[in-house]
Amino acid sequence: MAQLTRPQSPDELFGNLFPDVQLSKIFPDSKTFVDCVPKLAPADLVALYEAEKVKPEFDLRAFVDTYFILPHRPASDYVSDTSLSTTEHVNQLWDHLTRPADPSVDGSSRVPLPYPYIVPGGRFREIFYWDSYFTMLGLKQSGRVDLIRSMINNFAYLVDEFGFVPNGNRSYFLTRSQPPFFALMVQLLAKIDSTSPDESNALVTYLPQLQREHEFWMSCQEELSADTPIRQRVVRLLNGSILNRYWDDMTTPRPEAYLAEYQLAEEAKRIGVDTNALHHHLRAACESGWDFSSRWFTETNTLVTSHAADIVPVDLNCVLYFLETTLQQAYELANKPEKAEALNKLATARKQSIQNTFWNDETGFFHDYDTITNQKTSALTLASVFPMFFGIATPEQAGCIHERLKADFLQAGGWVTTLVQSGQQWDWPNGWAPLQWIVYKGLMNYGFVETAHEGRDRWLALNDKVFKATGKMTEKYNVVDAALTTGGGKYPNQDGFGWTNGVYLALFSERTKE
């Protein structure tokens, strides 16, 4: 199937108007303008702007208000009933976070999707890739299988149209993906459908898209050599094995974070940092979903030292291992044994390489790998638990990770993301719903039931407490200081919130099974 030409993003469409608006601070954040819809064809609007802006009485905000439709925040007018239980609240909230199939709107940054979907909430008015898997965990508990199927169909549509699943369905997201959780979504649906003889196997149904996603992540691997060890998202290590990194082709400020990244680049210039490289690394970090975290920095408290594209992340490679084992299973079901065997070899090789590359005997933890120093990074993060979630860790490794988790990462409100207080949102003191689920299931996989339950119950209690106090389910929580909701970050904490809702219901269901 021919892929669509990438639609132009707002920074490409609106000429000088774009930076003028974004640097003027007429909106509370840079995402507002990129989600506006122009009332005129972009070329006509740009010409009009160039003619009007030189007039003495010109008012930029009035111009934007006249010629653009500003985005609405539907969830912001939702009034919570804190007399409800958290579970009842979340089940009621799904309808407010559901969006119908999108119409095509000229000039809009939204990439229209053919099926209904859940948005995270707050300023996030579109589908997001890896968020959606954790949202689906809750939709399953709520009996909303129709929405799970619709959302998976949307991701399959995006793969068919663009050759990969973008960060989200916006034109400004089409240069990068996110952690490739499509295989986990398909496996989730396959399990649901296994109870219904009328449903075909989801692994076979979505096999073409699973294969294309794998090809996207492995693109250019045939070009790798000792002299050219890195191309796009693939990395050839010194021992010849091939693993993956996060990547984005662009070296400009992200349109949806233009002001902050423009200002960061100005700071970088003053200390001699290459701003093109900086934007490249920031975008790679955004593909990881961990935007931003000290795990990507050379200096733990300094965002301008981000070098995410130089790092081979342990969690990404665990997710790709799962994609390869899922493809193997799908090919077996499709009666294609040769392809199944080829994927088995790839998965086996990746599993061994994960062990060889990321495990550190001294710390008893898995660490990311730095391609510049050809050494493991020093960062201790919850990414280390992904090998337990996917069954890659040995029992001995799992035991070491368990001890470190109990000693350092378990806090009053659940699992803290890292041990570094950098001021970034994917660091101390914050906990995030997806990582609570990863740690819970990882511990359960290796029999650390008591610790898994303790972390789960502390997280649920914190969610309950914040809901009763604020009426909100938020995107992240301060798990260290129960008096605070959150800490750090590049924008105000958002309420809604898709993956928090999903993980809450999934963990609550796990507790009710005891």
Protein Blocks (a to p, Z undefined) as FASTA:
>chain_A
ZZddddddfklmnmmmlmmmmmnopafbfklmmmpccfbdfklmmmmmmmmmmpmklcfk
lmmmmmpccdddfklmpccdfkbcfklmmmmmmmmmpccdddddehiabdcdfbdcddfb
jjllcdcfklmmmmmmmmmmnopamlmmmmmmmmmmmmmmnopacfbacfklmmbccddf
klmmmmmmmmmmmmpmkbccfklmmmmmmmmmmmmmmgoklmgcfklmbghjbccdfkop
acdddddfbfcdcfklmmmmmmmmmmmmmnopafklmmmmmmmmmmnopacdfklpmblk
lmklgcfklpccfklmmmmmmmmmmmmmmmmmnopaklmmmmmmmmmmmmmmmmmmmpcf
klopacdddfklopacfbdcfklmmmmmnomacfklmmmmmmmmmmmmpcfkbccfblcd
ehpakbcfbdcfklmmmmmmmmmmnopamlmmmmmmmmmmmmmmmmmmnopacfbdcfkb
mmbmbgcjjbdcdehbfklmmmmmmmmmmmmmZZ
